[in-house]
Amino acid sequence: MGYYTTYDISANSTEIQDAIEKKSEYSFYGGFASDVKWYDWRTDCSDVSLRFPDELIIVEGDGEEQSDQWKAYFKNGKSQICKAIVTFEPFDESKLK
């Protein structure tokens, strides 16, 4: 058993996409892979970004738990992870129908 995540990878070249596929041992179709157990995604993408230090790699993840959505940015071996923030409008009685 494991934790499934859907990944969407954006990179400026197919060479970067290919390097991520090779490192992760997963196939991404158009940068997209659904229901994957890729536990080392952060390390793998950081390693690949070192090979392409001037390129920005963006990885979006949607985990199997409802609130597990995030976006990660990789450049020159460094990363920034941003978790999704869900907000709701405040109650407005005038909008009741």
Backbone torsions as a table, in degrees:
resi	resn	phi	psi	omega
1	MET	NA	153.5	179.6
2	GLY	-164.2	-175.1	-177.1
3	TYR	-104.1	125.3	-178.2
4	TYR	-96.7	139.3	176.6
5	THR	-137.2	144.7	172.3
6	THR	-98.3	130.0	-176.5
7	TYR	-115.0	141.9	173.9
8	ASP	-131.2	114.6	-174.1
9	ILE	-109.0	130.8	176.3
10	SER	-117.2	125.6	177.3
11	ALA	-146.1	157.2	-174.9
12	ASN	-78.4	-6.6	-178.3
13	SER	-147.4	154.3	175.9
14	THR	-69.9	-23.2	177.4
15	GLU	-62.9	-39.8	177.2
16	ILE	-68.2	-44.9	178.1
17	GLN	-57.9	-45.1	179.9
18	ASP	-62.3	-40.4	180.0
19	ALA	-65.3	-38.3	177.6
20	ILE	-67.0	-42.2	177.8
21	GLU	-60.8	-44.4	-179.2
22	LYS	-64.5	-44.6	-178.4
23	LYS	-66.2	-41.4	-176.0
24	SER	-83.2	-22.6	-174.5
25	GLU	67.0	25.2	174.4
26	TYR	-118.9	154.1	175.3
27	SER	-98.4	128.9	177.4
28	PHE	-113.3	121.0	-177.9
29	TYR	-95.9	107.5	-174.8
30	GLY	65.9	28.6	-179.4
31	GLY	84.4	5.3	-173.0
32	PHE	-117.4	135.0	174.2
33	ALA	-141.4	130.5	-176.2
34	SER	-105.7	143.4	175.4
35	ASP	50.9	62.0	-176.6
36	VAL	-113.0	142.6	173.6
37	LYS	-101.9	74.4	-176.2
38	TRP	-107.0	85.4	-173.4
39	TYR	-72.8	-26.0	-177.3
40	ASP	-99.8	25.1	-174.6
41	TRP	-57.3	-40.4	-177.5
42	ARG	-67.8	-45.4	178.1
43	THR	-64.3	-45.0	-179.2
44	ASP	-61.0	-45.8	-178.9
45	CYS	-68.9	-35.2	175.3
46	SER	-63.4	-43.5	178.4
47	ASP	-61.6	-44.3	179.2
48	VAL	-65.2	-39.1	-178.9
49	SER	-65.0	-25.8	174.7
50	LEU	-65.2	-31.5	179.0
51	ARG	-75.1	-20.0	179.9
52	PHE	-130.3	67.9	-167.5
53	PRO	-62.3	-24.0	-178.2
54	ASP	-93.8	-2.3	-176.3
55	GLU	-99.4	143.3	175.3
56	LEU	-96.6	126.8	176.1
57	ILE	-110.3	129.1	179.3
58	ILE	-116.4	128.9	178.6
59	VAL	-123.6	124.5	175.6
60	GLU	-108.3	137.7	-179.0
61	GLY	-126.7	143.8	176.8
62	ASP	-134.3	101.3	-176.0
63	GLY	-79.4	172.6	-176.4
64	GLU	-73.9	-19.0	173.9
65	GLU	-83.5	143.5	-171.6
66	GLN	-55.2	-39.7	-175.1
67	SER	-93.7	9.6	-176.3
68	ASP	-96.0	79.4	174.6
69	GLN	-127.9	137.9	-176.3
70	TRP	-155.8	167.1	175.6
71	LYS	-136.0	134.6	-179.1
72	ALA	-123.4	140.4	178.9
73	TYR	-117.3	133.9	-179.7
74	PHE	-127.2	133.8	175.3
75	LYS	-154.6	125.9	176.3
76	ASN	52.4	43.6	175.8
77	GLY	82.4	-4.3	-179.7
78	LYS	-105.5	157.3	-178.6
79	SER	-140.9	154.1	172.2
80	GLN	-130.5	125.6	180.0
81	ILE	-110.1	128.1	179.8
82	CYS	-121.2	115.8	177.8
83	LYS	-82.0	145.7	178.9
84	ALA	-65.6	143.1	175.8
85	ILE	-117.3	115.5	179.9
86	VAL	-95.2	129.2	178.5
87	THR	-126.4	156.2	177.8
88	PHE	-124.0	145.4	174.9
89	GLU	-63.7	148.1	175.3
90	PRO	-69.1	158.4	178.8
91	PHE	-60.6	133.8	177.8
92	ASP	-134.5	105.6	-175.3
93	GLU	-59.0	-29.3	-178.5
94	SER	-68.4	-14.4	179.5
95	LYS	-91.1	-2.3	178.1
96	LEU	-67.9	138.9	-179.2
97	LYS	-121.3	NA	NA
